[in-house]
Amino acid sequence: MELTSESSSSMRSKSGVGQVCDCGLPAKMFISKTARNPNRRFLGCELYKEGGNGHCKYFSWVDEEEVKGWPRRALVEAQAEINEKNKIISQLSTTIMELKGDLERNQLQKKKIDDMEAIVSRQRLVITGLTGLLVCAIGVIVLG
């Protein structure tokens, strides 16, 4: 990334409030994910991540210097741990969605089973009634 000229960056405050990039859009704060500059905040064109504004090269670090030595290693390790935990969270979220789908399918199957049990129960009642009627009819014919 290319740094802007000193004359244009001197008009901007380091807080990012009210800063405007070289193409006139409000500057947006980003966080670096690189190993060289882990978690450093910088300002850039708001279209930076969309790649929609190729002519605007506005870039300005919010903090003044690169992190070096053990603090840098600690930041890199922390970022790696965060990335690993985010990966686990993503996997767990996928598993939760799959389990919710399974639960919904099981609940649907249980409702179908309950409906079928109700139908079978009504059919048993009808068969029992018809059997009683048949026994009565046979009794009348035989004893009649």
N, C-alpha and C positions, 0 to 999 in steps of 0.2 A: 504494500500500500504506500502511496505517496503522501508525504506530509504537505500541508498547505503552506503558502508563503506566510512569513512572519506578519506582514501587514494585515492579512485577512484574519489570522488567528489572534492578533492582539485585540481585535474588537470583541472577542468572545471571552466570556468568563469561564473558568475551569469547572464550575458547577454544572454546566450544561443548560442552565435555565436561560432561555432567550437566545441561545446560540443558533445560528443559521449556517447551513452548509454552503458550498460554493455555487450550488444551483438555486439557492434561495429557499429551500425547504427547511423546516425546523430540524436541527441536529437531534439524533436519537442516540441514547446510551446503549452500548453493547458490552458484553463480557467476553474477553478472549479465552478460548479453550485450548490454545496451543501450549506445547511443553515449554517453549521459550518464554512465554508471557502468561503463565497460568492465572486465571481469574483477575487479570488486569482490566479495569474499566476504560473504555474509549468511546469517543463520539465519532459518529459517521453520518452520512446521508441516510435518511429514513428508508430509502429504496435500496440500501446496501445489500440486505439479505435476499431481496427479490431479484436482484441483478437487473433491474429495469432502468437504471440510470448510469450507463457505462461511462459517460463523460465526466461525472462528478467524482473526484478522487479525494473528497474531504475526509480527513482522518486526524484525530487529535487524542492523545492519551489524557485521561482524566487525572491519573496519578503521575508523578514526575519521573520516576525511575523504574528500571527493570529490577525485579526481585532476583537476588543471586544467593548462592551458598545454600546452607541448610534450610532457610525459609522457603526457597524455591523448591527444593526436594520435598519438603513437607507439603507444599501446595500441590505439587505434581502427584504425590502419593494420595493426598486427600481427594483430588479430582478423580484419580483412578478408582478409589474406593467408592466415591459418589456414583461414578459411571457403572461400577459393578452392582451397586445397590439399586440403581435405576433399572438395570437389566433384570435383576431379580424381581423388582416391583412389576415390571412389564410382564414377565413370565407368570407371576402370581395373578395379575389382573386377567390375563388370558385364561388361566385355570379357573378363576372365579366365574368368568363369563361362560365357560364350557359347563361348569357345575350348575350354574343357574339354568342353562338350557336343558341339561339333564333333569333337573328338578321339575321344570315346567312340563317336560315330556312325561315324567313319572306321574305328576299330578293329573295330566290329561288321561293317562292310561288308567289311573285309579278311578277317575270319574267314569270312564267307560266300563270298568269292571263293576263299579257300584250300580250303574244303570242296568247292566246285564243281570246282576244279582236280583235287582228289583223285578225285572221282567221274568226271570226264572221263578221267583217267589209267587208272582201273580199266576204264572202258568201252573205251578204246583197246586195252588188254591183252586183253580178252575178244574184241573184234573181230579183233585180230591172230590170236589162237588159233583162232577160228572160220574165218578166211580160210585159215589153214594147213590146217585140217581139210578145208575145201572143196576146196582144191587137191589134197590127197591123195586125196580121194574121186573127183574128176574124173580124176586120173591113173590110178587103179585101173580106173575104168570105160573110159576110152579105151585104155589099154594092157593092160587086163585079162585 
